[in-house]
């Protein structure tokens, strides 16, 4: 929903990646099943913004004219609009092992370019007049794949192809859409500093923007402007917290580097100020077997990263992972206390204050996609009521 009390064009929503469904008909059915109750709770008298998650299969189907026409009618009936798309997971995201496969196809692949183009075509067709759009996406690749020979050049070339597509859409339709790379632990881009370096050292170099200059018939300065206009960072607060970033300082560094933040994902991670043996069992209850739970341990020697929670637990039992733990598991944003363990709730509060006091991003998306796999005691009501409670919490922090 548009936050009228804040200056600028700020929209708050939740991401529909919480709802199972990979086909386009299933995604549409999930909206009919869940959106009315959420809208009644948080936006009864105004349109409800939706952060739409599309799979590769759904995006290819949804961009067809008949599907778009039916979807516009559905949104009108729901009293809703879409301003941002989550085009991160290409394949199944619920009910099966996701883990590191969530990044595939990554930005080395033409399939990722095509998926993004399909998503952009959908968003351009349904985006309300006067509102910019955003698409969040994989941060390049999973770290080992991003280090493969030739991978950096392949990713950069394909990302620039996506920028050219978005620039062409704006020329044709007047709709501005930004692609937002989403840094994540153990990925090619996992910190803000790595993201800034990728922009400055790779994406904006003459070799990379040359293709954009040719495609759009512009000079190098014009190409750099288009990159900065249509490409930015999706800052996920959970991910930044796992990396021990100061989120407000990180957002400021992006601003100072001239890199936009089209979307902020409002989320919280698990935090253990000091790992102990009696916390192993409570923590392992979050090891759902579906998602990667990257874990970063801050000890006497600095930060040590583990690609998944069981790896960190094994290291702890071996005496190699003492210290503070932060775990990539999206936990309810309105809960500062999770019982035996804590969360990075304070990082989220700091970001919400920064959004309130200065314009750091126009798109705010609550992204607790883990409701189906969280321990039972953390589920406070129905899925719709929990989602509404998260939106209401963030709205209250933003506008009072």
C-alpha positions in Angstrom: 0.0 0.0 0.0 1.2 3.5 -0.6 2.3 5.2 2.6 0.7 8.6 2.2 2.2 9.9 5.5 5.8 9.6 4.1 7.3 11.9 1.6 8.0 10.5 -1.8 6.4 7.6 -3.5 6.8 4.8 -0.8 5.0 1.5 -1.1 4.8 -1.2 1.5 3.9 -4.8 0.7 4.6 -8.5 1.4 6.1 -11.0 -0.9 3.9 -13.7 -2.2 6.7 -16.2 -2.2 5.2 -17.4 1.0 2.3 -18.9 -0.9 3.0 -22.2 -2.6 2.4 -22.4 -6.3 4.7 -22.6 -9.4 2.2 -22.5 -12.3 0.5 -19.3 -13.3 -3.0 -20.7 -12.5 -1.8 -21.8 -9.0 -0.3 -18.4 -8.3 -3.5 -16.6 -9.3 -5.5 -19.0 -7.1 -3.2 -18.3 -4.1 -3.9 -14.6 -4.5 -7.6 -15.1 -4.4 -7.2 -17.4 -1.4 -5.0 -15.1 0.7 -5.2 -11.4 -0.4 -8.7 -10.6 0.7 -8.1 -11.3 4.3 -4.8 -9.5 4.3 -6.3 -6.5 2.6 -9.2 -6.4 5.0 -6.7 -6.2 7.9 -4.2 -3.7 6.6 -5.7 -1.7 3.7 -9.5 -1.9 3.9 -10.0 1.6 2.4 -7.2 1.8 -0.1 -5.6 -0.5 -2.7 -3.2 -3.1 -1.4 0.2 -3.3 -3.0 1.5 -6.8 -3.8 5.0 -8.1 -4.2 4.4 -10.8 -6.8 6.7 -13.8 -6.9 6.9 -15.4 -10.3 8.5 -18.7 -11.2 10.1 -19.1 -14.7 7.2 -21.2 -15.8 4.6 -18.7 -14.5 6.4 -15.6 -16.0 6.4 -17.1 -19.5 2.7 -17.8 -19.2 1.7 -14.6 -17.5 3.1 -12.3 -20.2 0.7 -13.6 -22.8 -2.0 -11.1 -23.7 -4.9 -13.2 -22.5 -3.3 -13.9 -19.2 -2.4 -10.3 -18.7 -6.0 -9.2 -19.4 -7.4 -11.7 -17.0 -4.8 -10.7 -14.3 -5.7 -7.0 -14.6 -9.3 -8.0 -14.0 -8.3 -10.1 -11.0 -6.3 -7.3 -9.5 -9.2 -4.9 -9.9 -11.5 -7.4 -8.2 -9.1 -7.8 -5.3 -8.5 -4.1 -4.9 -4.8 -4.6 -5.4 -1.9 -3.6 -7.6 1.6 -4.9 -8.3 4.6 -2.7 -8.1 7.4 -5.2 -7.5 8.2 -8.7 -8.6 10.4 -11.3 -7.0 12.1 -13.1 -9.9 14.8 -14.7 -7.7 13.7 -18.4 -7.5 13.2 -19.8 -11.0 11.9 -23.2 -10.0 10.0 -24.7 -7.1 10.2 -22.8 -3.8 8.1 -24.9 -1.4 7.7 -28.5 -0.5 11.0 -29.7 -2.0 14.7 -29.3 -1.3 15.6 -25.8 -2.5 19.0 -25.2 -0.9 21.7 -23.9 -3.4 19.5 -24.8 -6.4 17.5 -21.6 -5.7 20.2 -19.6 -7.5 19.9 -21.6 -10.8 19.8 -20.6 -13.5 22.1 -17.9 -12.4 23.3 -14.8 -14.3 25.8 -16.9 -16.3 22.9 -18.3 -18.2 20.7 -17.0 -21.0 17.8 -18.6 -19.2 18.1 -16.1 -16.4 18.0 -13.2 -18.9 14.9 -14.7 -20.5 13.2 -15.2 -17.1 13.9 -11.6 -16.2 12.6 -10.3 -19.5 9.4 -12.3 -19.1 9.0 -10.8 -15.6 9.7 -7.3 -16.8 7.1 -7.7 -19.6 4.5 -8.7 -17.0 5.3 -5.9 -14.7 5.3 -3.3 -17.5 1.9 -4.4 -18.5 0.3 -4.2 -15.0 2.3 -1.4 -13.4 0.0 1.5 -12.4 0.7 4.8 -14.2 3.1 7.1 -12.2 4.6 4.3 -10.2 8.1 2.9 -10.8 8.6 -0.9 -10.8 11.3 -3.2 -9.4 12.4 -6.8 -9.9 14.6 -8.5 -7.3 17.0 -11.2 -8.6 19.9 -13.5 -7.8 23.1 -11.8 -6.7 25.0 -13.2 -9.6 25.4 -16.8 -8.6 26.2 -19.1 -5.7 29.8 -18.2 -4.6 31.5 -21.3 -6.0 29.8 -20.9 -9.4 30.6 -17.2 -9.4 34.3 -18.0 -9.0 34.4 -20.3 -12.1 36.5 -19.4 -15.0 34.9 -16.7 -17.1 31.9 -16.5 -14.8 32.3 -12.8 -13.9 32.3 -11.7 -17.5 29.3 -13.9 -18.4 27.3 -12.5 -15.5 28.2 -8.9 -16.3 27.3 -9.4 -20.0 23.9 -10.9 -19.2 23.0 -8.3 -16.5 23.8 -5.6 -19.1 21.5 -7.4 -21.6 18.7 -7.2 -18.9 19.4 -3.4 -18.5 19.1 -2.9 -22.2 15.7 -4.7 -22.1 14.5 -2.5 -19.3 15.7 0.6 -21.0 13.9 -0.4 -24.2 10.7 -1.0 -22.2 10.9 2.5 -20.8 11.4 4.0 -24.2 8.4 2.1 -25.5 6.0 2.4 -22.6 7.2 5.1 -20.3 7.3 2.6 -17.5 10.6 2.7 -15.5 11.6 -0.7 -14.0 14.8 -1.4 -12.1 16.5 -4.7 -11.7 17.7 -5.2 -8.1 20.5 -7.6 -7.4 20.0 -9.1 -3.9 23.2 -9.8 -2.0 23.1 -12.9 0.1 25.5 -14.8 2.3 27.8 -17.3 0.5 26.8 -15.8 -2.9 28.9 -14.0 -5.5 27.6 -10.7 -4.1 27.2 -11.2 -0.4 28.0 -7.7 1.1 27.5 -4.1 0.1 31.2 -3.6 -0.4 31.3 -6.5 -2.9 28.3 -5.1 -4.6 29.9 -1.6 -5.0 33.1 -3.1 -6.3 31.1 -5.2 -8.9 29.4 -2.0 -10.2 32.5 0.1 -10.3 35.1 -2.4 -11.4 33.1 -4.7 -13.7 29.6 -3.4 -14.7 30.7 0.1 -15.5 33.9 -0.7 -17.3 34.1 0.1 -21.1 34.3 -3.6 -22.0 31.0 -4.3 -20.3 28.9 -1.2 -21.2 30.0 -1.5 -24.8 27.2 -3.8 -25.6 24.7 -1.4 -24.1 26.1 1.5 -26.1 25.6 -0.5 -29.3 22.1 -1.8 -28.4 20.8 1.6 -27.4 22.9 3.7 -29.8 24.3 5.9 -27.0 27.7 7.0 -25.8 29.5 5.7 -22.8 28.2 8.4 -20.5 24.7 7.6 -21.6 25.3 3.9 -21.0 26.4 4.5 -17.5 23.3 6.6 -16.8 21.1 3.7 -18.0 23.0 1.2 -15.8 22.4 3.4 -12.8 18.8 4.1 -13.8 17.8 0.4 -14.3 20.1 -1.5 -12.1 20.5 -1.4 -8.3 20.6 -3.4 -5.1 17.7 -5.1 -3.3 18.9 -4.7 0.3 17.6 -7.7 2.4 17.9 -6.7 6.1 18.2 -10.3 7.2 21.1 -10.9 4.7 22.9 -7.8 5.8 22.5 -8.7 9.5 23.9 -12.2 8.9 27.0 -10.4 7.4 27.2 -8.2 10.5 26.7 -5.1 8.4 25.4 -1.9 9.9 22.4 -1.7 7.7 22.0 2.1 7.8 25.7 2.7 7.0 25.5 0.1 4.2 22.6 1.9 2.6 24.5 5.2 2.9 27.5 3.6 1.2 25.4 2.6 -1.7 23.9 6.1 -2.0 27.4 7.6 -1.9 28.5 5.2 -4.7 25.5 6.4 -6.8 23.9 2.9 -6.7 20.1 2.9 -6.2 18.2 0.7 -3.8 14.9 0.0 -5.7 13.7 -2.4 -3.0 14.4 -3.1 0.6 13.2 -6.5 1.9 12.1 -6.1 5.5 13.3 -9.3 7.3 15.1 -10.5 10.5 17.6 -13.2 11.0 18.4 -15.5 14.0 21.0 -14.2 16.3 22.9 -16.0 19.1 25.1 -13.5 21.1 27.2 -16.5 22.3 26.8 -20.0 21.0 26.6 -22.7 23.7 26.0 -26.4 23.8 22.5 -26.1 25.1 21.5 -24.0 22.1 22.4 -26.6 19.5 19.0 -28.4 19.7 16.9 -25.2 19.7 18.8 -23.9 16.7 18.6 -27.2 14.8 14.8 -27.0 15.0 15.2 -24.4 12.2 17.1 -26.8 10.0 14.1 -27.5 7.8 15.9 -29.4 5.0 14.3 -27.0 2.4 16.3 -23.8 2.4 20.0 -23.0 2.9 20.6 -21.4 6.3 24.0 -19.8 5.8 25.6 -19.1 9.2 28.3 -16.5 9.9 30.2 -16.8 13.2 32.1 -13.9 14.7 34.9 -15.1 16.9 38.3 -14.0 18.0 39.7 -14.4 14.5 36.9 -12.5 12.7 34.1 -13.8 10.6 33.8 -17.4 9.5 31.2 -18.4 7.0 29.3 -21.7 6.7 27.2 -22.5 3.7 24.5 -24.2 5.8 23.5 -24.5 9.5 24.6 -28.2 9.9 28.1 -27.3 8.8 28.3 -24.6 11.5 27.0 -27.0 14.2 29.5 -29.6 13.2 32.3 -27.0 13.5 31.0 -26.0 16.9 31.0 -29.5 18.1 34.6 -29.8 16.9 35.5 -26.6 18.9 35.9 -24.4 15.8 32.8 -22.1 15.9 32.7 -20.3 19.2 31.4 -16.8 19.4 28.4 -14.9 18.1 26.2 -16.6 15.5 23.9 -15.1 12.9 21.8 -17.5 10.8 20.0 -16.9 7.5 16.5 -17.8 8.5 13.8 -15.3 8.0 11.9 -15.1 11.3 8.8 -13.0 12.2 9.7 -9.3 12.1 7.4 -8.4 14.9 9.1 -10.8 17.4 12.2 -9.5 19.1 12.3 -12.5 21.4 12.1 -16.0 19.9 12.4 -17.8 23.2 15.7 -19.7 23.5 17.3 -17.6 20.8 17.3 -14.0 19.6 16.9 -12.2 16.3 18.3 -9.2 14.5 15.1 -7.3 15.2 17.1 -4.2 16.1 18.7 -4.0 12.6 15.2 -4.0 11.1 14.1 -1.2 13.5 17.1 0.9 12.4 16.2 0.4 8.7 12.6 1.4 9.3 13.7 4.5 11.1 16.0 5.4 8.2 13.2 4.9 5.7 11.0 7.1 7.9 13.5 9.9 8.4 15.2 9.9 5.0 14.1 8.5 1.6 16.3 5.4 1.1 14.0 3.3 -1.0 10.5 3.5 -2.5 9.7 -0.2 -2.3 9.4 -2.0 1.0 8.6 -5.7 1.0 8.1 -7.9 4.1 9.7 -11.2 3.2 9.2 -13.9 5.8 8.7 -16.8 3.4 9.4 -19.4 6.1 6.0 -19.6 7.9 5.4 -23.1 6.7 8.7 -24.4 8.1 9.1 -22.3 11.3 8.7 -24.1 14.7 5.1 -24.2 15.7 5.5 -21.8 18.6 6.5 -19.0 16.3 3.3 -19.2 14.3 0.9 -16.9 16.1 -2.2 -17.3 14.0 -3.3 -18.1 10.5 -0.8 -17.4 7.7 -2.9 -14.4 6.5 -3.1 -13.0 10.0 0.6 -13.4 10.6 1.4 -11.7 7.3 -1.0 -8.9 8.2 0.6 -8.5 11.6 4.0 -8.1 10.0 2.8 -5.5 7.6 1.0 -3.6 10.4 4.1 -3.7 12.6 6.3 -2.2 9.8 3.6 0.4 8.9 3.4 1.5 12.6 7.2 1.9 12.8 7.2 3.9 9.6 4.2 6.2 10.1 3.2 5.9 13.7 
